[in-house]
Amino acid sequence: MKIINHRLEGVPFVASPNISGMLNPSYVVMHYTAGWTGASAIDTLTNPKSRVSAHLVVDRDGSVTQLVSFNRVAWHAGPSKFDGKNGMNNYSIGIEIVNPGYLRAANGGYEMSTATGWKKVPAERLKDYDLTIAAANKRVGGGTYVWPAYTKTQIAAVKEVFAAICQAYSIKDVVSHEQIDSRGWKTDPGPAFPMGEFKAMIHTNARNDDLEPNGTYVVSASALNVRAKPDAKAAVVTTLKRGAEVAVVKDHGVWSHVEYAPGKFGYLSDQYLKAA
């Protein structure tokens, strides 16, 4: 899976109007939808009256839908704080994973917490769910709750998406909504989500900003400006098209000094270069 122009290649895009300014993501926030289907989540996240959105929705069958480009702010984190930053919408990509969230055993079945109180879940709703994961959570209240498992196909799809994000952006950390929520009541994605497996992926899949001197690289963006200095605000020397080859002369952090034509030099962002 690849990201081209801040969108996942080959993935349906259903635009949400609930977006803000530009985003340079450093974090990924994992959520559960607290619902039963991807379609219902997409309807909510693209409804202007809901005032919420996310970059991606991953359904139980592993299907992925993108709602917001990765370079735009989505409204998924709410009041939040992490790593010394307030308002994590401005720093993170939000992934919504279809899952109902916590349930409680009651009257021989299960109940789900809703805005109007606990409501019984029809047995047919849960026939395809693994309900063996039980854990307490102080944010919910006393007692032990059941956390429906994510499907293996679903987790595999999230991992594929997450790997692509780590390759395309300088991701520092992956966090739960519960971890960053400053209101004290969010619990997603819950103990059924294998967060540790994703933490490990940051190191194994993270994009390498240090490109090899004398190495040959190819432009991966549709059009990439060559700058006079290693600064996004510096003057544009020329523009290269996707597939253009350059030779790295010297690494400058997230920028590289390159020779883009015989005897012609400038600076390119490492983010849009890949090994030839």
Disulfide bonds with the S-S distance in Angstrom:
none
